[in-house]
Amino acid sequence: MSYQVVQAMAEECSVQVACCVLGVSVSGYYDWRERLPSEREQSDAALLPHIRRIYEDSRGLYGSPRIHAALKQQGLVCSRKRVARLMKQAALRSRRRATRGVHTTDSRHERPVAPNLLERDFSAQAENEKWLGDIVGVWTDEG
């Protein structure tokens, strides 16, 4: 990372000054400039197009676990954390599907509706004359 900063600073000042400020050697900087990509960088570069294709095929919905599973299914061996790292570097983030609000009442049906016997008159003349309750939602096996 320091060498990249030296390269960026090379336009403003000399390489020697930039290396001195950052505490890195000048010969190390020039060696870094001429160095070929490492084996890991090469394999990451080969894996990234596969990740991008799966990501685009899923319309941006797949995250690293699903992309990792798809890569594994295709016979490509890598870890989920590696997929997550490459996705982060490539700025690929999974989009969440829009969550639908909780529906507790479905008024659009043809079934009979219980009559409103109280007509919002909750006062009673004696005990046990009027019974009522407040139900927000009742969970059933049907959902």
KELUMLUM-93729 format. One line per field, with one value per residue: residue number from 0; residue in three letters; x, y, z of N, C-alpha, C, CB in turn. Coordinates in Angstrom, 3 decimals. Each point is the difference from the previous one (the first is absolute). Glycine has a CB too. Layout:
// residues N
n = [NUM_...]
res = [ALA_...]
n.px = [X_...]
n.py = [Y_...]
n.pz = [Z_...]
ca.px = [X_...]
ca.py = [Y_...]
ca.pz = [Z_...]
c.px = [X_...]
c.py = [Y_...]
c.pz = [Z_...]
cb.px = [X_...]
cb.py = [Y_...]
cb.pz = [Z_...]
***
This chain:
// residues 143
n = [0_1_2_3_4_5_6_7_8_9_10_11_12_13_14_15_16_17_18_19_20_21_22_23_24_25_26_27_28_29_30_31_32_33_34_35_36_37_38_39_40_41_42_43_44_45_46_47_48_49_50_51_52_53_54_55_56_57_58_59_60_61_62_63_64_65_66_67_68_69_70_71_72_73_74_75_76_77_78_79_80_81_82_83_84_85_86_87_88_89_90_91_92_93_94_95_96_97_98_99_100_101_102_103_104_105_106_107_108_109_110_111_112_113_114_115_116_117_118_119_120_121_122_123_124_125_126_127_128_129_130_131_132_133_134_135_136_137_138_139_140_141_142]
res = [MET_SER_TYR_GLN_VAL_VAL_GLN_ALA_MET_ALA_GLU_GLU_CYS_SER_VAL_GLN_VAL_ALA_CYS_CYS_VAL_LEU_GLY_VAL_SER_VAL_SER_GLY_TYR_TYR_ASP_TRP_ARG_GLU_ARG_LEU_PRO_SER_GLU_ARG_GLU_GLN_SER_ASP_ALA_ALA_LEU_LEU_PRO_HIS_ILE_ARG_ARG_ILE_TYR_GLU_ASP_SER_ARG_GLY_LEU_TYR_GLY_SER_PRO_ARG_ILE_HIS_ALA_ALA_LEU_LYS_GLN_GLN_GLY_LEU_VAL_CYS_SER_ARG_LYS_ARG_VAL_ALA_ARG_LEU_MET_LYS_GLN_ALA_ALA_LEU_ARG_SER_ARG_ARG_ARG_ALA_THR_ARG_GLY_VAL_HIS_THR_THR_ASP_SER_ARG_HIS_GLU_ARG_PRO_VAL_ALA_PRO_ASN_LEU_LEU_GLU_ARG_ASP_PHE_SER_ALA_GLN_ALA_GLU_ASN_GLU_LYS_TRP_LEU_GLY_ASP_ILE_VAL_GLY_VAL_TRP_THR_ASP_GLU_GLY]
n.px = [0.832_2.946_-0.252_-2.743_1.482_2.380_-2.075_-1.271_2.874_0.935_-1.564_1.514_3.050_2.091_-1.500_1.637_-2.574_-1.702_2.146_0.204_-3.107_-0.095_2.764_0.801_3.086_-0.253_0.037_-3.141_-0.752_1.434_-1.247_-2.909_0.619_0.678_-2.501_-1.034_-2.666_1.336_-0.547_-2.078_-0.134_-0.655_-2.459_-1.305_-0.054_-1.581_-2.388_-0.841_-1.439_-1.418_-1.025_-1.272_-1.757_-1.389_-0.694_-1.650_-1.709_-1.208_-1.008_3.168_-1.135_3.108_0.747_2.523_-2.343_-0.573_3.019_0.762_-2.257_1.056_2.978_-1.013_-1.523_2.753_1.649_0.605_1.767_-1.220_-0.249_-2.980_2.717_0.429_-2.917_0.534_2.582_-1.412_-2.476_1.956_1.526_-2.753_-1.265_-1.409_-2.210_-1.645_-1.878_-0.984_-1.973_-1.142_-0.013_-2.858_-0.514_-0.168_-2.483_-1.110_-2.033_-0.115_-2.205_0.419_-2.510_-2.503_0.338_-2.924_1.675_-0.780_-2.734_2.042_-1.859_1.481_-1.223_3.447_-2.120_3.147_-2.918_-0.308_-2.828_2.262_2.983_0.085_-1.029_2.603_1.884_1.919_2.540_1.595_0.154_2.828_-0.875_-1.948_3.311_-2.188_2.005_-0.487_2.625]
n.py = [-1.192_1.216_-0.467_1.686_2.479_-0.102_0.306_2.650_1.438_-0.406_2.869_1.242_-0.914_-1.224_-2.744_1.488_1.292_-2.640_-1.679_2.169_-0.084_-3.150_-0.405_-0.909_-0.518_2.371_-3.160_-0.180_1.851_-1.812_-2.750_1.173_0.612_-3.046_-1.607_-1.677_0.941_-1.452_-2.514_2.125_1.684_-2.583_-0.888_2.986_-0.042_-2.843_1.039_2.702_-1.596_-1.832_2.586_1.266_-2.549_-0.084_3.099_-0.212_-2.605_1.751_2.679_0.357_-2.983_-0.938_1.244_-1.169_-2.222_0.115_0.209_-2.628_-1.630_0.842_-0.989_-2.847_-0.423_0.463_-2.493_2.941_-1.697_2.983_-0.337_0.763_1.729_-0.009_1.116_2.381_1.000_0.241_1.662_2.208_0.434_0.511_2.421_-3.429_1.638_-2.834_2.376_-0.775_-1.400_2.971_-1.422_-0.497_2.226_-2.512_-0.501_0.326_-0.108_-2.150_2.910_-2.223_-2.296_-0.414_-0.120_1.067_2.667_-1.662_1.804_2.323_-1.911_2.850_1.716_0.111_-1.249_-0.728_0.719_-3.100_1.184_-2.017_-0.638_-0.872_2.857_-0.553_-2.841_2.475_-1.613_2.436_-2.702_2.012_-2.723_-2.504_-1.029_-1.703_-2.192_2.667_1.685]
n.pz = [0.000_-0.490_-3.122_-0.180_1.424_-2.100_-2.373_1.237_0.327_-3.260_-0.335_2.601_-0.317_-1.726_-0.092_2.342_1.248_-0.023_1.632_2.328_0.592_0.365_1.970_-3.426_-0.376_-2.149_-0.155_0.828_-2.475_-2.085_1.148_-0.487_-3.080_-0.648_1.653_-2.617_1.441_2.609_-1.555_1.124_-2.666_-1.734_1.756_0.063_-3.150_-0.064_2.007_-1.594_-2.358_2.224_1.490_-2.591_-0.629_2.795_-0.043_-2.653_0.819_2.477_-2.116_1.861_1.490_0.465_2.975_-0.690_0.261_-3.050_-0.968_1.643_-1.493_-2.873_0.572_0.875_-2.755_-1.696_1.749_1.803_2.460_1.290_3.071_-0.385_0.273_-3.188_-0.460_2.049_-1.537_-2.756_1.112_1.179_-2.722_-1.587_2.251_0.361_2.247_-0.388_-1.352_3.071_-2.157_0.438_3.120_-1.519_2.327_1.815_-2.310_3.329_-2.646_-2.584_0.070_-2.566_1.458_-1.683_3.473_0.699_0.878_2.836_-0.651_0.934_2.535_0.569_-2.516_1.433_2.639_1.759_1.745_1.185_1.085_1.255_0.277_-3.068_-1.972_-1.744_-0.277_-1.250_-0.421_-0.881_-2.394_-0.577_-1.294_0.758_-0.629_-1.907_-0.334_-1.891_1.291]
ca.px = [-0.832_0.886_0.589_-1.017_0.009_1.218_-0.268_-0.909_0.724_1.141_-0.219_0.156_1.357_0.837_-0.252_0.832_-0.646_-1.231_0.379_0.528_-1.140_-0.798_0.833_0.238_1.243_-0.137_0.181_-1.229_-1.026_0.262_-0.231_-1.463_-0.497_0.361_-0.416_-1.184_-1.044_0.213_-0.872_-1.319_-0.615_-0.365_-1.173_-1.126_-0.407_-0.672_-1.257_-0.921_-1.030_-1.025_-0.813_-0.813_-1.037_-1.031_-0.636_-0.876_-1.088_-0.968_-0.496_0.568_-0.626_0.830_1.133_1.144_-0.311_-0.632_0.974_0.944_-0.666_-0.076_1.357_0.288_-0.783_0.680_1.285_1.064_0.284_0.422_-0.739_-1.043_0.621_0.712_-1.044_-0.446_1.067_0.021_-1.214_0.179_0.958_-0.648_-1.199_-1.205_-0.783_-1.299_-1.179_-1.031_-1.324_-0.890_-0.830_-1.405_-0.546_-0.790_-1.434_-0.751_-1.405_-0.270_-1.400_-0.487_-0.416_-1.438_-0.570_-0.850_0.638_-0.842_-0.697_0.459_-1.133_0.177_-0.061_0.954_-0.558_0.660_-0.537_-0.906_-0.876_0.312_1.162_-0.127_-0.973_0.747_1.363_0.758_1.450_0.804_0.897_0.801_0.196_-0.066_0.808_-0.567_0.878_-0.054_0.797]
ca.py = [1.192_1.161_0.234_0.657_1.405_0.568_0.186_1.139_1.211_0.188_1.182_1.200_0.064_-1.095_-1.320_-0.120_0.744_-0.711_-1.232_0.398_0.414_-1.176_-0.981_-1.184_0.134_0.383_-1.217_-0.780_0.602_-0.345_-1.441_-0.179_0.454_-0.956_-1.343_-0.596_-0.319_-1.250_-1.114_0.283_1.049_-0.583_-0.869_0.895_0.611_-1.024_-0.356_1.138_-0.030_-0.990_0.611_1.044_-0.625_-0.538_1.163_0.627_-0.936_0.054_1.381_0.680_-0.451_-0.979_0.428_-0.919_-1.416_-0.611_-0.006_-1.069_-1.271_-0.138_-0.296_-1.379_-0.858_0.017_-0.671_0.956_-0.142_1.204_0.145_1.025_1.268_0.515_0.559_1.242_0.987_0.424_0.777_1.309_0.754_0.349_0.778_-0.776_-0.212_-0.596_0.821_-0.729_0.105_0.868_-0.764_0.374_0.269_-1.068_0.154_-0.714_-0.089_-0.067_0.399_-0.296_-1.391_-0.197_-0.674_0.897_0.743_-0.016_1.286_0.861_0.075_1.055_1.322_0.804_0.348_-0.960_0.092_-1.115_0.246_-0.992_-0.830_-1.072_0.352_0.200_-0.514_0.402_-0.172_0.714_-0.981_0.580_-1.038_-1.375_-0.858_-1.309_-0.832_0.490_1.234]
ca.pz = [0.000_0.065_-1.319_-0.817_0.418_-0.589_-1.427_-0.131_0.388_-0.892_-0.826_0.818_0.543_-0.492_0.578_1.187_1.089_0.348_0.703_1.308_0.820_0.330_0.692_-0.827_-0.768_-1.406_-0.803_0.177_-0.853_-1.399_-0.118_-0.015_-1.303_-1.052_0.403_-0.630_0.982_0.730_-0.382_0.572_-0.807_-1.289_0.163_0.304_-1.266_-0.807_0.664_0.025_-1.055_0.360_1.053_-0.644_-0.834_0.897_0.613_-0.997_-0.305_1.100_0.020_1.161_1.245_0.705_0.800_-0.064_0.216_-1.176_-1.095_0.339_-0.299_-1.459_-0.470_0.420_-0.883_-1.290_0.147_0.345_1.424_0.710_1.256_-0.002_0.398_-1.176_-0.869_0.633_-0.177_-1.399_-0.256_0.638_-0.810_-1.272_0.352_-0.308_1.220_-0.304_0.250_0.736_-0.588_0.764_0.932_-0.039_1.321_0.606_-0.230_1.032_-0.389_-1.430_-0.129_-1.347_-0.080_-0.197_1.172_0.789_1.080_1.203_0.167_1.079_0.910_1.005_-0.635_0.771_1.319_0.878_1.371_0.330_1.149_1.034_-0.302_-0.987_-1.025_-1.241_0.034_-1.173_0.100_-1.001_-0.602_-1.070_-0.996_0.494_-0.844_-0.266_-0.814_-1.366_-0.094]
c.px = [0.873_0.572_-0.991_-0.075_1.223_-0.236_-0.917_0.716_1.136_-0.154_0.296_1.420_0.801_-0.343_0.788_-0.646_-1.254_0.317_0.513_-1.145_-0.802_0.802_0.182_1.252_-0.302_0.127_-1.223_-1.123_0.207_-0.173_-1.495_-0.575_0.228_-0.518_-1.250_-1.048_0.271_-0.973_-1.428_-0.720_-0.447_-1.239_-1.232_-0.535_-0.726_-1.367_-1.032_-1.011_-1.114_-0.948_-0.913_-1.151_-1.135_-0.775_-0.992_-1.157_-1.074_-0.617_0.443_-0.574_0.897_1.117_1.087_-0.360_-0.598_0.958_1.034_-0.603_-0.075_1.374_0.380_-0.720_0.635_1.375_1.167_0.196_0.511_-0.826_-1.047_0.603_0.780_-0.988_-0.472_1.035_0.030_-1.233_0.133_0.954_-0.626_-1.281_-1.276_-0.716_-1.353_-1.108_-0.990_-1.322_-0.863_-0.884_-1.429_-0.480_-0.835_-1.477_-0.740_-1.461_-0.100_-1.483_-0.571_-0.328_-1.517_-0.673_-0.844_0.796_-0.958_-0.646_0.561_-1.171_0.119_-0.143_0.828_-0.586_0.503_-0.514_-1.013_-0.809_0.314_1.237_-0.365_-1.056_0.686_1.428_0.709_1.482_0.691_1.025_0.721_0.195_-0.036_0.770_-0.660_0.985_0.061_0.797_-0.768]
c.py = [1.250_0.327_0.671_1.491_0.700_0.279_1.204_1.312_0.342_1.223_1.285_0.168_-1.184_-1.302_-0.159_0.691_-0.734_-1.278_0.310_0.362_-1.208_-1.106_-1.291_0.236_0.325_-1.237_-0.904_0.524_-0.400_-1.494_-0.282_0.388_-1.029_-1.412_-0.448_-0.278_-1.360_-1.071_0.249_1.072_-0.534_-0.879_0.819_0.632_-0.998_-0.343_1.118_0.009_-1.014_0.582_1.060_-0.594_-0.532_1.138_0.648_-0.909_0.027_1.384_0.738_-0.436_-0.935_0.686_-1.060_-1.459_-0.684_-0.052_-1.087_-1.365_-0.234_-0.326_-1.441_-0.993_-0.083_-0.658_0.923_-0.007_1.330_0.087_1.098_1.359_0.617_0.638_1.330_1.106_0.536_0.829_1.406_0.868_0.469_0.807_-0.703_-0.289_-0.568_0.986_-0.841_0.157_0.882_-0.860_0.516_0.212_-1.167_0.301_-0.811_-0.172_-0.042_0.286_-0.319_-1.484_-0.060_-0.656_0.970_0.649_0.022_1.377_0.774_0.242_1.149_1.409_1.022_0.538_-1.035_0.071_-1.121_0.357_-0.948_-0.778_-1.087_0.298_0.136_-0.493_0.457_-0.215_0.770_-0.988_0.668_-1.021_-1.364_-0.874_-1.373_-0.811_0.495_1.281_1.212]
c.pz = [0.000_-1.366_-0.935_0.344_-0.580_-1.480_-0.223_0.311_-0.966_-0.892_0.771_0.534_-0.527_0.723_1.297_1.194_0.466_0.782_1.399_0.947_0.463_0.681_-0.776_-0.828_-1.461_-0.879_0.109_-0.884_-1.465_-0.256_-0.088_-1.362_-1.100_0.279_-0.750_1.067_0.650_-0.491_0.487_-0.813_-1.356_0.126_0.375_-1.282_-0.894_0.584_-0.092_-1.149_0.274_1.045_-0.606_-0.815_0.867_0.649_-0.964_-0.382_1.086_0.147_1.266_1.330_0.809_0.766_-0.070_0.294_-1.231_-1.186_0.247_-0.331_-1.504_-0.587_0.320_-0.905_-1.391_0.065_0.296_1.513_0.548_1.279_-0.121_0.358_-1.157_-0.965_0.571_-0.186_-1.423_-0.357_0.589_-0.811_-1.310_0.204_-0.456_1.302_-0.377_0.335_0.778_-0.735_0.876_0.895_-0.087_1.429_0.494_-0.219_1.053_-0.381_-1.520_-0.189_-1.367_-0.118_-0.106_1.199_0.817_1.141_1.183_0.191_1.196_0.938_0.990_-0.580_0.792_1.304_0.995_1.434_0.222_1.242_1.154_-0.422_-1.001_-1.072_-1.365_0.209_-1.271_0.263_-1.108_-0.540_-1.164_-1.112_0.651_-0.973_-0.134_-0.810_-1.437_-0.202_0.437]
cb.px = [-1.818_0.557_1.474_-1.303_-1.234_1.449_0.282_-1.926_-0.580_0.348_-1.732_-2.392_-0.817_1.840_-0.414_2.029_0.897_-1.122_0.556_2.120_-0.100_-1.435_-0.770_-2.478_1.139_0.934_2.488_0.684_-0.188_1.581_2.116_-0.089_0.439_2.023_0.998_1.414_-1.667_0.807_1.966_0.851_1.420_2.406_1.499_0.965_1.944_2.235_1.290_1.797_1.758_1.603_1.812_2.031_1.735_1.406_2.051_1.952_1.623_1.283_-1.975_0.383_-2.203_-0.531_-1.508_1.416_-0.357_-2.222_-0.346_0.989_-1.336_-1.931_0.636_0.301_-2.078_-1.240_-0.873_-0.543_0.521_0.650_2.008_-1.736_0.149_1.779_-0.724_-1.306_1.324_1.324_-1.373_-0.427_1.864_0.964_1.347_1.060_1.191_0.911_0.361_1.206_0.222_0.020_1.972_-0.375_0.001_1.797_0.340_1.562_-0.712_1.886_0.425_1.372_2.019_0.432_1.961_-2.008_1.341_1.485_-2.082_1.747_-0.262_1.502_-2.298_1.075_-2.088_2.007_0.348_1.607_-1.782_-2.441_0.928_0.713_-1.411_-1.442_-0.690_-1.768_-0.308_-0.322_-1.502_1.166_1.353_-2.254_2.085_-2.331_-0.525_-2.221_1.255]
cb.py = [-1.249_-0.572_-1.983_-2.163_-0.582_-1.239_-2.477_-1.484_-0.504_-2.451_-1.265_-0.207_1.190_1.638_-0.962_-0.107_2.174_0.939_-1.077_0.833_2.173_0.564_0.981_-0.549_-1.617_2.297_0.140_-0.503_1.936_1.926_-0.475_0.457_2.334_1.373_0.403_-1.032_1.364_1.293_-1.583_-0.626_1.694_0.066_-1.894_0.469_1.561_-0.924_-1.458_1.263_0.696_-1.884_-0.437_1.461_-0.611_-2.044_0.375_1.280_-1.454_-1.789_-0.723_1.885_0.239_-1.700_1.324_1.908_0.547_0.826_2.471_1.433_0.210_1.618_2.408_0.771_0.603_2.083_-1.682_1.452_-2.462_1.205_-0.790_-1.728_-0.830_-1.768_-2.318_-1.333_-1.147_-2.045_-2.122_-1.032_-1.322_-2.073_2.106_-1.038_1.888_-2.308_1.371_0.354_-2.272_1.748_-0.410_-1.295_2.438_-0.447_0.358_0.905_1.237_-1.685_1.790_1.895_-0.742_-0.184_-1.572_-1.420_1.432_-1.771_-1.003_1.103_-2.445_-1.548_-0.546_0.616_1.083_0.159_2.520_-1.685_0.802_-0.186_0.462_-1.595_1.173_1.998_-2.018_1.689_-2.262_2.273_-1.943_1.504_1.566_0.382_1.241_0.927_-1.941_-1.054_-1.006]
cb.pz = [1.212_2.359_0.325_-0.140_2.128_1.670_-0.377_0.616_2.365_0.037_-1.290_0.619_2.087_-0.539_-2.301_-1.455_-0.919_-2.056_-2.191_-1.094_-1.245_-1.926_2.111_-0.090_1.555_0.485_0.340_2.348_1.606_-0.138_1.287_2.481_0.717_-0.442_2.254_-1.829_-1.322_2.012_0.086_2.284_1.167_-0.694_0.698_2.283_0.164_-0.678_1.551_1.119_-1.612_-0.511_1.709_-0.093_-1.718_0.436_1.402_-0.865_-1.244_1.160_-1.371_-1.472_-1.114_-1.749_1.533_0.677_2.389_0.800_-0.388_1.829_2.112_-0.050_0.314_2.378_1.286_-0.559_-1.521_-2.022_-0.298_-2.167_1.285_0.633_2.361_0.258_-0.717_1.681_1.777_-0.559_0.001_2.249_1.022_-0.993_-0.168_-2.061_1.183_0.443_-2.108_2.207_-1.056_-1.839_1.549_-2.155_-0.513_1.739_-2.498_1.706_2.092_-0.417_1.640_-0.947_1.333_-2.432_0.062_-0.573_-1.633_1.069_-1.014_-1.484_-0.245_1.229_-0.907_-2.144_-1.019_-1.451_0.033_-1.013_-1.565_0.665_2.284_1.772_1.740_-0.645_1.403_-0.629_1.045_1.153_0.689_1.647_-1.391_1.129_0.706_0.078_1.468_-0.196_-1.840]
***
